[in-house]
Amino acid sequence: MKKLFLLFNFFVLMFVAVAAAQTAFEKDVIETDSGNLEITFLGHGTLMFTFGDKVIYVDPWSRLTDYSKMPKADIILLTHHHGDHLDLKAIEQIRTDKTQVVLTEKCADRVKGGLLLRNGDVKGVGDLKIEAVPAYNMVHMRSKGVPFHPKGIGNGYVITFGDKRVYVAGDTENTPEMKKLRNIDIAFLPMNLPYTMTPEMVADAAKAFKPKILYPYHYGGTDTSEIVELLKDARGTEVRIRKMK
């Protein structure tokens, strides 16, 4: 009897631990003219947006959580084909026969039935407008002349939620296309070396296109206090630090 009691308690504790893990993510709520946008910071390059009754994931990665216990996706956005951004296991666990997967050409080689957006494309997906922004390296190279992310391969996305424009940059540097963006309310900019941007590059981009809220993301071991210091005098841009290593 004592063994049964201990076994029961063990399973209860395991259930509580799993449930706690699923609710431990930081969240922000942004007001739009069409209702609240809830942002869940899953970590690394992965985000979940909840808008009305729709759930939108960006680059779900199974190393961050058990996606079988997460809400099913209405839309999945894939920025590029690297394994920490295109994870078939995570996609399979949240995808249904109604899920729309927005992806790049290289992602389409591995994920069937998606909606292809090339750099510069703008399409309506459900009630959302989604714009594909080029994401690439100009400085940081895998080897001489070979960038970690070549131009024309990856996307960032500008997603319009009501009256708010949200830019998720993907793996990129401070490109001319990024710096020409306008009317961005929320921006997620990557800040991990050697693959994406230094804090100085992020600050340069933010000063150019002036997002109202800037979230550094996919920042690994980078000291986020650097970007806070660099933008402390930037008018109109609030830097928010969340758990996005």
C-alpha positions as MATLAB code, in Angstrom:
seq = 'MKKLFLLFNFFVLMFVAVAAAQTAFEKDVIETDSGNLEITFLGHGTLMFTFGDKVIYVDPWSRLTDYSKMPKADIILLTHHHGDHLDLKAIEQIRTDKTQVVLTEKCADRVKGGLLLRNGDVKGVGDLKIEAVPAYNMVHMRSKGVPFHPKGIGNGYVITFGDKRVYVAGDTENTPEMKKLRNIDIAFLPMNLPYTMTPEMVADAAKAFKPKILYPYHYGGTDTSEIVELLKDARGTEVRIRKMK';
ca = [
       0.000    0.000    0.000;
       2.850    2.357    0.902;
       4.500    1.660   -2.458;
       1.267    2.491   -4.299;
       0.976    5.737   -2.337;
       4.552    6.706   -3.173;
       4.040    5.816   -6.832;
       0.872    7.925   -6.952;
       2.698   10.877   -5.416;
       5.523   10.468   -7.916;
       3.144   10.723  -10.877;
       1.359   13.712   -9.345;
       4.685   15.515   -8.927;
       5.712   14.666  -12.484;
       2.414   16.060  -13.803;
       2.842   19.257  -11.800;
       6.437   19.637  -13.005;
       5.424   19.247  -16.655;
       2.522   21.659  -16.240;
       4.803   24.201  -14.572;
       7.335   23.878  -17.384;
       4.646   24.672  -19.927;
       3.582   27.844  -18.096;
       7.034   29.150  -17.137;
       7.491   31.243  -20.273;
       7.419   35.017  -20.047;
       4.525   36.756  -21.772;
       3.732   40.316  -22.824;
       0.366   41.677  -23.922;
       0.172   44.401  -26.591;
      -3.055   46.286  -27.244;
      -4.172   46.608  -30.865;
      -7.308   48.103  -32.405;
      -8.519   44.532  -33.042;
      -7.927   43.082  -29.578;
      -4.916   42.037  -27.536;
      -1.812   40.451  -29.000;
      -0.179   38.078  -26.529;
       3.507   37.310  -27.066;
       4.947   34.173  -25.486;
       8.745   34.117  -25.372;
       9.578   30.444  -25.847;
      13.312   31.101  -26.197;
      16.148   31.221  -28.729;
      14.511   32.203  -32.067;
      11.073   30.864  -31.148;
       7.990   32.955  -30.458;
       4.290   32.260  -30.072;
       1.703   34.940  -30.833;
      -1.916   34.622  -29.734;
      -4.284   37.031  -31.459;
      -8.010   36.535  -30.998;
      -8.546   32.820  -31.432;
      -5.463   32.365  -33.618;
      -2.107   30.897  -32.552;
       0.969   31.771  -34.599;
       4.416   30.228  -34.053;
       7.736   31.433  -35.418;
      10.482   28.799  -35.814;
       9.241   26.249  -33.238;
      12.167   24.257  -31.811;
      11.559   21.074  -29.802;
      14.608   21.635  -27.589;
      12.663   24.415  -25.827;
       9.491   22.595  -24.776;
       7.212   19.611  -25.370;
       5.084   20.843  -28.247;
       2.617   17.984  -27.841;
       1.388   19.924  -24.796;
       1.355   23.324  -26.524;
      -1.618   24.886  -28.366;
      -2.074   23.764  -31.956;
      -0.943   26.214  -34.612;
      -3.138   28.167  -36.988;
      -0.031   29.583  -38.679;
       3.633   28.566  -38.516;
       6.293   30.911  -39.889;
       9.691   29.436  -40.804;
      12.495   31.928  -41.392;
      15.073   29.498  -42.810;
      16.185   25.885  -42.975;
      18.757   25.589  -40.164;
      17.915   22.958  -37.546;
      17.194   25.371  -34.697;
      14.621   27.128  -36.904;
      13.196   24.285  -38.967;
      12.421   21.402  -36.591;
      10.209   18.727  -38.127;
       9.369   17.161  -34.761;
       8.060   20.436  -33.340;
       6.138   21.218  -36.520;
       4.454   17.813  -36.572;
       3.319   18.208  -32.957;
       1.548   21.550  -33.494;
       0.476   21.257  -37.130;
      -3.064   20.224  -38.072;
      -4.716   19.796  -41.454;
      -5.831   23.450  -41.157;
      -2.454   24.922  -40.185;
      -0.915   27.265  -42.749;
       2.875   27.022  -42.903;
       4.640   30.070  -44.347;
       8.157   29.220  -45.470;
      11.165   29.801  -47.678;
      12.136   27.828  -50.758;
      14.737   25.735  -48.905;
      12.253   25.008  -46.118;
       9.749   23.860  -48.732;
      12.165   21.085  -49.710;
      11.521   19.494  -46.297;
       8.062   20.745  -45.286;
       5.342   19.938  -47.791;
       2.121   21.845  -48.307;
       3.420   25.229  -47.176;
       2.892   28.714  -48.563;
       6.123   29.913  -50.194;
       7.168   33.526  -49.621;
      10.293   34.811  -51.301;
      12.145   37.949  -50.262;
       9.866   40.926  -50.891;
       6.618   38.955  -51.188;
       3.517   40.233  -49.387;
       0.550   37.919  -48.864;
      -2.592   37.648  -46.782;
      -2.629   34.596  -44.540;
      -5.989   34.251  -42.848;
      -6.725   37.724  -41.440;
      -3.050   38.677  -41.264;
      -0.837   40.479  -43.741;
       2.658   38.973  -43.883;
       5.646   40.558  -45.615;
       8.890   38.673  -46.290;
      12.014   40.747  -45.586;
      15.461   39.536  -46.751;
      17.556   38.033  -43.938;
      21.272   37.550  -44.568;
      24.868   38.226  -43.488;
      27.126   40.845  -45.009;
      30.045   40.685  -42.541;
      30.104   37.412  -40.622;
      31.318   34.497  -42.730;
      31.377   30.710  -42.320;
      34.550   30.768  -44.405;
      36.079   33.339  -46.741;
      33.341   34.597  -49.053;
      30.721   32.240  -47.579;
      28.276   34.009  -45.231;
      26.512   32.109  -42.472;
      23.226   33.155  -44.096;
      23.530   33.964  -47.816;
      21.302   36.605  -49.374;
      18.090   35.303  -50.953;
      17.781   32.220  -48.735;
      16.161   33.384  -45.488;
      13.201   35.556  -44.551;
      12.336   37.877  -41.763;
       8.616   38.604  -41.488;
       6.550   41.706  -40.843;
       3.187   40.548  -39.495;
       0.297   42.991  -39.186;
      -1.919   42.380  -36.141;
      -4.723   44.918  -36.279;
      -2.978   48.299  -36.279;
       0.364   46.912  -35.056;
       3.237   45.875  -37.312;
       5.541   43.243  -35.794;
       8.915   42.472  -37.379;
      10.620   39.154  -36.601;
      13.981   39.429  -38.314;
      15.181   35.817  -38.456;
      18.942   35.219  -38.706;
      20.339   38.365  -40.266;
      22.557   41.385  -39.914;
      21.593   45.061  -40.154;
      20.870   44.949  -43.867;
      19.827   47.903  -46.035;
      16.386   46.310  -46.430;
      15.947   46.151  -42.649;
      17.050   49.747  -42.194;
      14.481   50.935  -44.758;
      11.552   49.470  -42.827;
       9.024   51.983  -41.544;
       6.139   52.062  -39.067;
       7.336   49.046  -37.098;
       5.693   48.870  -33.680;
       7.568   45.822  -32.364;
      10.860   44.375  -33.597;
      12.663   41.158  -32.687;
      16.324   41.449  -33.696;
      18.887   38.629  -33.304;
      22.079   39.351  -31.400;
      24.338   36.304  -31.284;
      27.811   35.948  -32.695;
      29.186   34.891  -35.026;
      25.917   34.105  -36.770;
      23.937   37.357  -36.672;
      24.464   40.811  -35.112;
      26.634   42.488  -32.546;
      24.843   44.848  -30.121;
      26.313   47.713  -32.174;
      24.687   46.345  -35.342;
      21.338   45.983  -33.560;
      21.594   49.561  -32.303;
      22.482   50.798  -35.795;
      19.413   49.104  -37.265;
      17.090   50.270  -34.484;
      18.218   53.874  -34.894;
      17.503   53.621  -38.635;
      13.966   52.172  -38.619;
      12.949   53.201  -35.092;
      10.692   50.419  -33.754;
       8.552   51.524  -30.822;
       9.509   48.373  -28.874;
      12.703   46.412  -29.467;
      13.151   42.885  -28.160;
      16.629   41.418  -28.656;
      16.131   37.698  -29.286;
      18.173   34.639  -30.212;
      20.985   36.265  -28.235;
      22.772   33.254  -26.711;
      25.466   34.409  -24.311;
      25.527   38.038  -25.482;
      25.373   40.583  -22.679;
      21.991   42.256  -23.240;
      22.960   45.205  -21.057;
      25.087   46.373  -24.000;
      22.099   47.051  -26.247;
      20.266   48.742  -23.385;
      23.236   51.086  -22.929;
      23.634   51.742  -26.657;
      19.982   52.738  -27.033;
      19.465   54.489  -23.705;
      19.165   57.862  -25.457;
      17.219   56.635  -28.503;
      13.951   58.544  -28.553;
      10.826   56.567  -29.328;
      12.339   53.080  -28.878;
      11.833   51.060  -25.706;
      14.232   48.133  -25.250;
      12.678   45.128  -23.497;
      14.789   42.182  -22.383;
      13.108   38.783  -22.135;
      14.432   35.208  -21.799;
      15.360   34.504  -25.422;
      18.794   32.837  -25.224;
];
